Amino acid sequence: MGECRVKIYTLSTCGHCKSTKKLLSDCGIEY
């Protein structure tokens, strides 16, 4: 599979954003 760039827009106060960033980091996905 080819490389894909992941771009996310988050707020520091958003719980869903924090969870998503943790999931991506735990899976080794750079964003």
C-alpha positions in Angstrom: 0.0 0.0 0.0 1.1 3.5 -0.6 1.9 6.1 2.0 -1.0 8.4 3.0 -0.7 11.6 5.0 -3.1 12.0 7.8 -4.2 15.5 8.8 -6.5 16.1 11.7 -7.8 19.3 13.2 -8.4 19.2 16.9 -9.1 21.3 20.0 -7.1 20.8 23.2 -10.4 20.8 25.1 -12.1 18.1 23.0 -12.3 14.7 24.6 -13.0 13.0 21.3 -9.9 14.7 19.7 -7.7 13.5 22.5 -9.0 9.9 22.1 -8.5 10.0 18.4 -4.9 11.3 18.7 -4.1 8.6 21.3 -5.5 5.9 19.0 -3.5 7.1 16.0 -0.3 7.3 18.2 -0.9 3.8 19.7 -1.3 2.4 16.1 1.9 4.1 15.0 0.2 6.4 12.6 1.9 9.8 12.1 -0.4 12.8 11.9 
